[in-house]
Amino acid sequence: MEQKMTKRTRRTHSPLFKSKVALAAMAGDRTLAELAQQFAVHPNQITTWKKQLSEGAADVFGKNAVTEQPVDLKVLHAKIGQLTVENDFLEGALTKVGLLSARK
């Protein structure tokens, strides 16, 4: 009798789950085997996530952290002015040809 091998699909874990498992491993109050059983993942996977967390932790506070670019208010005000002029022009033109009723 021939058995067919069923292809097992990979599980994907969210970043939140990975960080939870890695932090639990870093706490050190349980063994890898206990954590693997609790979270239903292989101990090697926990070790990998723990290593990734410890290597990437400095980026949270360092220069690689995401920062917003400063906003140039002069450019934004100029754009608002330009759009206001264009809207006023189009409103007047459409009103003249009868495509825009005075609904204000």
DRENPA-3360 file (N, C-alpha, C; in nm, 2 decimals, always signed):
BEGIN
1 = MEQKMTKR = +0.08/-0.12/+0.00/+0.00/+0.00/+0.00/+0.09/+0.12/+0.00 ~ +0.06/+0.21/-0.09/+0.14/+0.33/-0.10/+0.08/+0.45/-0.02 ~ +0.16/+0.52/+0.05/+0.11/+0.63/+0.13/+0.15/+0.76/+0.06 ~ +0.05/+0.85/+0.04/+0.08/+0.98/-0.02/+0.13/+1.07/+0.09 ~ +0.23/+1.14/+0.06/+0.28/+1.24/+0.16/+0.21/+1.37/+0.14 ~ +0.15/+1.42/+0.24/+0.08/+1.55/+0.23/+0.18/+1.66/+0.26 ~ +0.17/+1.76/+0.18/+0.26/+1.87/+0.20/+0.21/+1.96/+0.31 ~ +0.29/+1.98/+0.41/+0.25/+2.07/+0.52/+0.28/+2.21/+0.49;
9 = TRRTHSPL = +0.19/+2.30/+0.51/+0.21/+2.44/+0.48/+0.28/+2.50/+0.60 ~ +0.36/+2.60/+0.57/+0.44/+2.67/+0.67/+0.35/+2.76/+0.75 ~ +0.37/+2.77/+0.88/+0.30/+2.86/+0.96/+0.38/+3.00/+0.95 ~ +0.30/+3.10/+0.95/+0.37/+3.23/+0.96/+0.32/+3.30/+1.09 ~ +0.42/+3.36/+1.16/+0.39/+3.42/+1.29/+0.40/+3.57/+1.28 ~ +0.32/+3.64/+1.35/+0.32/+3.78/+1.35/+0.44/+3.84/+1.42 ~ +0.48/+3.96/+1.39/+0.59/+4.02/+1.46/+0.56/+4.03/+1.61 ~ +0.44/+4.05/+1.65/+0.40/+4.06/+1.79/+0.42/+3.93/+1.86;
17 = FKSKVALA = +0.38/+3.82/+1.79/+0.40/+3.69/+1.85/+0.55/+3.66/+1.87 ~ +0.63/+3.68/+1.76/+0.77/+3.66/+1.77/+0.84/+3.74/+1.88 ~ +0.80/+3.86/+1.90/+0.86/+3.94/+2.00/+0.82/+3.89/+2.14 ~ +0.69/+3.85/+2.15/+0.65/+3.79/+2.28/+0.73/+3.67/+2.32 ~ +0.75/+3.58/+2.22/+0.83/+3.46/+2.25/+0.97/+3.49/+2.28 ~ +1.03/+3.58/+2.20/+1.17/+3.62/+2.23/+1.19/+3.68/+2.36 ~ +1.10/+3.77/+2.40/+1.11/+3.84/+2.53/+1.10/+3.73/+2.64 ~ +1.01/+3.64/+2.63/+0.99/+3.53/+2.73/+1.12/+3.45/+2.74;
25 = AMAGDRTL = +1.19/+3.43/+2.62/+1.31/+3.35/+2.63/+1.42/+3.44/+2.69 ~ +1.42/+3.56/+2.67/+1.52/+3.65/+2.73/+1.50/+3.66/+2.88 ~ +1.38/+3.65/+2.93/+1.35/+3.66/+3.07/+1.43/+3.55/+3.15 ~ +1.44/+3.43/+3.09/+1.52/+3.33/+3.14/+1.46/+3.25/+3.26 ~ +1.33/+3.27/+3.28/+1.27/+3.20/+3.39/+1.22/+3.06/+3.35 ~ +1.22/+3.03/+3.22/+1.18/+2.90/+3.17/+1.28/+2.85/+3.07 ~ +1.29/+2.72/+3.05/+1.38/+2.66/+2.96/+1.33/+2.67/+2.82 ~ +1.41/+2.66/+2.72/+1.37/+2.66/+2.58/+1.26/+2.55/+2.55;
33 = AELAQQFA = +1.28/+2.44/+2.61/+1.19/+2.33/+2.59/+1.05/+2.37/+2.64 ~ +1.05/+2.43/+2.76/+0.92/+2.47/+2.82/+0.85/+2.58/+2.73 ~ +0.93/+2.67/+2.68/+0.88/+2.78/+2.60/+0.83/+2.72/+2.46 ~ +0.91/+2.63/+2.41/+0.87/+2.56/+2.28/+0.73/+2.49/+2.30 ~ +0.71/+2.42/+2.41/+0.59/+2.36/+2.43/+0.47/+2.46/+2.45 ~ +0.50/+2.56/+2.53/+0.40/+2.66/+2.56/+0.35/+2.73/+2.43 ~ +0.45/+2.77/+2.34/+0.41/+2.85/+2.23/+0.40/+2.77/+2.10 ~ +0.42/+2.63/+2.11/+0.41/+2.54/+2.00/+0.50/+2.58/+1.88;
41 = VHPNQITT = +0.63/+2.61/+1.91/+0.73/+2.63/+1.81/+0.85/+2.56/+1.85 ~ +0.94/+2.54/+1.75/+1.06/+2.46/+1.77/+1.16/+2.55/+1.85 ~ +1.24/+2.48/+1.95/+1.33/+2.56/+2.03/+1.44/+2.63/+1.94 ~ +1.48/+2.58/+1.83/+1.57/+2.65/+1.74/+1.51/+2.78/+1.69 ~ +1.38/+2.78/+1.66/+1.31/+2.90/+1.62/+1.31/+3.01/+1.73 ~ +1.29/+2.97/+1.85/+1.30/+3.06/+1.96/+1.43/+3.12/+1.97 ~ +1.54/+3.04/+1.96/+1.67/+3.09/+1.97/+1.70/+3.19/+1.86 ~ +1.65/+3.17/+1.74/+1.67/+3.26/+1.63/+1.60/+3.39/+1.66;
49 = WKKQLSEG = +1.48/+3.39/+1.70/+1.40/+3.51/+1.73/+1.47/+3.59/+1.85 ~ +1.52/+3.52/+1.95/+1.59/+3.58/+2.06/+1.71/+3.65/+2.01 ~ +1.78/+3.59/+1.92/+1.91/+3.65/+1.86/+1.87/+3.78/+1.78 ~ +1.76/+3.77/+1.70/+1.72/+3.88/+1.62/+1.68/+4.00/+1.71 ~ +1.61/+3.96/+1.81/+1.56/+4.07/+1.90/+1.68/+4.14/+1.97 ~ +1.78/+4.06/+2.02/+1.89/+4.12/+2.09/+1.98/+4.20/+1.99 ~ +1.99/+4.16/+1.87/+2.07/+4.23/+1.77/+2.00/+4.36/+1.72 ~ +1.87/+4.36/+1.71/+1.79/+4.47/+1.66/+1.75/+4.57/+1.77;
57 = AADVFGKN = +1.77/+4.54/+1.90/+1.72/+4.62/+2.00/+1.78/+4.76/+2.00 ~ +1.91/+4.77/+1.97/+1.97/+4.90/+1.97/+1.91/+5.00/+1.86 ~ +1.85/+4.94/+1.76/+1.79/+5.02/+1.65/+1.67/+5.10/+1.70 ~ +1.61/+5.05/+1.81/+1.49/+5.11/+1.86/+1.53/+5.25/+1.92 ~ +1.65/+5.26/+1.97/+1.69/+5.38/+2.03/+1.80/+5.46/+1.95 ~ +1.85/+5.39/+1.85/+1.96/+5.45/+1.78/+1.92/+5.52/+1.65 ~ +2.03/+5.55/+1.57/+2.01/+5.63/+1.45/+1.92/+5.56/+1.35 ~ +1.90/+5.43/+1.35/+1.82/+5.36/+1.25/+1.67/+5.37/+1.28;
65 = AVTEQPVD = +1.64/+5.43/+1.39/+1.50/+5.44/+1.43/+1.43/+5.54/+1.33 ~ +1.30/+5.51/+1.30/+1.23/+5.59/+1.20/+1.20/+5.72/+1.26 ~ +1.23/+5.83/+1.18/+1.20/+5.96/+1.23/+1.13/+6.03/+1.11 ~ +1.04/+6.13/+1.15/+0.97/+6.20/+1.05/+1.06/+6.32/+1.00 ~ +1.04/+6.34/+0.87/+1.11/+6.46/+0.81/+1.04/+6.59/+0.86 ~ +1.12/+6.69/+0.88/+1.06/+6.82/+0.91/+0.97/+6.87/+0.80 ~ +0.87/+6.94/+0.83/+0.77/+6.99/+0.74/+0.81/+7.14/+0.71 ~ +0.82/+7.17/+0.58/+0.84/+7.31/+0.53/+0.71/+7.38/+0.52;
73 = LKVLHAKI = +0.68/+7.46/+0.62/+0.55/+7.53/+0.62/+0.53/+7.63/+0.50 ~ +0.64/+7.69/+0.46/+0.63/+7.78/+0.35/+0.58/+7.71/+0.22 ~ +0.64/+7.60/+0.19/+0.60/+7.52/+0.08/+0.45/+7.48/+0.09 ~ +0.41/+7.44/+0.20/+0.27/+7.40/+0.22/+0.17/+7.52/+0.21 ~ +0.21/+7.63/+0.26/+0.12/+7.75/+0.25/+0.12/+7.79/+0.10 ~ +0.23/+7.78/+0.03/+0.23/+7.82/-0.11/+0.14/+7.73/-0.19 ~ +0.14/+7.60/-0.16/+0.06/+7.50/-0.23/-0.09/+7.53/-0.20 ~ -0.12/+7.56/-0.07/-0.26/+7.59/-0.04/-0.31/+7.72/-0.12;
81 = GQLTVEND = -0.23/+7.82/-0.13/-0.26/+7.94/-0.20/-0.28/+7.90/-0.35 ~ -0.20/+7.82/-0.41/-0.21/+7.78/-0.55/-0.34/+7.71/-0.57 ~ -0.37/+7.62/-0.48/-0.50/+7.54/-0.50/-0.62/+7.62/-0.48 ~ -0.61/+7.72/-0.39/-0.73/+7.81/-0.37/-0.75/+7.89/-0.49 ~ -0.65/+7.95/-0.55/-0.66/+8.02/-0.68/-0.72/+7.94/-0.79 ~ -0.67/+7.82/-0.80/-0.72/+7.73/-0.91/-0.87/+7.69/-0.88 ~ -0.91/+7.67/-0.76/-1.05/+7.63/-0.73/-1.14/+7.75/-0.76 ~ -1.09/+7.87/-0.72/-1.17/+7.99/-0.75/-1.19/+8.01/-0.90;
89 = FLEGALTK = -1.08/+7.99/-0.97/-1.09/+8.01/-1.12/-1.19/+7.91/-1.18 ~ -1.17/+7.78/-1.14/-1.26/+7.68/-1.20/-1.41/+7.70/-1.16 ~ -1.43/+7.74/-1.04/-1.56/+7.77/-0.99/-1.63/+7.88/-1.08 ~ -1.55/+7.99/-1.10/-1.60/+8.10/-1.18/-1.63/+8.05/-1.32 ~ -1.54/+7.98/-1.38/-1.55/+7.93/-1.52/-1.67/+7.84/-1.54 ~ -1.69/+7.75/-1.44/-1.80/+7.65/-1.45/-1.93/+7.72/-1.42 ~ -1.93/+7.82/-1.34/-2.06/+7.90/-1.32/-2.10/+7.98/-1.44 ~ -2.00/+8.03/-1.51/-2.03/+8.11/-1.64/-2.09/+8.02/-1.74;
97 = VGLLSARK = -2.05/+7.90/-1.76/-2.10/+7.81/-1.86/-2.22/+7.74/-1.81 ~ -2.26/+7.76/-1.69/-2.39/+7.70/-1.64/-2.37/+7.56/-1.59 ~ -2.25/+7.51/-1.57/-2.23/+7.37/-1.52/-2.23/+7.37/-1.37 ~ -2.22/+7.48/-1.31/-2.22/+7.48/-1.16/-2.32/+7.58/-1.11 ~ -2.42/+7.53/-1.04/-2.52/+7.62/-0.99/-2.47/+7.68/-0.86 ~ -2.53/+7.79/-0.82/-2.49/+7.86/-0.70/-2.56/+7.79/-0.58 ~ -2.49/+7.68/-0.53/-2.55/+7.60/-0.42/-2.49/+7.64/-0.29 ~ -2.41/+7.73/-0.28/-2.35/+7.77/-0.15/-2.44/+7.82/-0.06;
% end
